[in-house]
């Protein structure tokens, strides 16, 4: 490291005089629900397109290689969109849990 060069990490320190912004957990929960639904829609759409390309590969054997590639790409997109929907589902659950914690709802754990 060069002489006299120092790293300043002010972004890691919180100023106690500045209050934390109020988080609207209900709004955050709705946002994640919306993104979850978009992910689910993307997964269904990409899956349907993959099936369509599989059908096209059988229907048009002269272009089968291209349709197989497009089918595989669509299948990968469907898996990715499903993963995104799964991620957003957990984000939604976390926002709901934070809302309940901030509003004093009690959690009952049953064994």
N, C-alpha and C positions, 0 to 999 in steps of 0.2 A: 504494500500500500504506500502511496506517495506520502512524503513528509508533510504534515500539516493537514492532510485530508481526513475528515471525520464524517462518520455517518450520523445523521440526525433522524431519529425515528419519532417525529412528533405525531404522526398519524396513529401511533399505538397508544398514545396517552389521551385520556379523557379529562376534559376540564370539568371539575366539580361544580363550577359556577353555571355551566350550561346544562339545562335540563335535557333529559333524553326525550326525543319526540314521541308523542303518544301513538301507539300502533293500534289500528282498527283491525282486530283479529277477525271479525265477521267479514269485513271487506276482503281481507287476505284469504280467508276460507273460500269465499265466492270466487275469487280470482283463480285459486288453484283448482276449484271444481270446474271452472270454465276451461282451463288448460287441460285438465284430465279428459274432459269430453272431447276437446279437439284432438288429443292424442288417440283416443278411442276411435274417433271418426277417421283419422289418418290411417290407423291400423286396418280398419275394415276396408277402406277405400283401396289401400295398397294391396291387401290380400285379394280383393276382388279383381284388381288389375293383374295380379300374378296368375290367378285362375284363367283370366281372359287370354293372357299370353300363352299359357300352357295349351289352351284350346287352339289358338292360332298356330302354334307349332305343329299340331297334328293336322290342322286343316290345310296349311300351306307348307308342305315338306321342303320346297325349294328355298324357303326362308326360315327353316326350322332353327338353325343356329342362332340367328338374330333374336327370334322369339324366346328361345331358351335363356339367352343372356338377359333379356328384358324381364323375363319371369323371375330369374334369380335376383336381379336388382330390386324388383318390386317386393319380393319376399323379404329381402334384407331391410327394406324401408318399413315394411309391416312390423317386423320384429323391433326395429328401433322405435317406431311410434308406440308400440305396445309397452316398451320399456319406459318411454317418456310418460305415458298415461299412468303406469305403475308408480313412477317417481312422484308425479303430481298428486296421486291418491294419498301417498304418505305425507306429502307436504300439507295437504288439506287436513289430514288427521292431526298433524302437529299444530296447525293453526287453531283447530277446534279445541284441542287440549289446552293451548295457551289462553284461549278465550275463557274456557271454563275455570282455569286456574286464576285468571285475573278477576273473575266475577264471583269467586268463592263457592263454586259448585264442588260438591264432595264426590270423590271417587271411591267406589266400593269395590274392593278386590275380593273375589270369591275363589276359594281353592277347591 
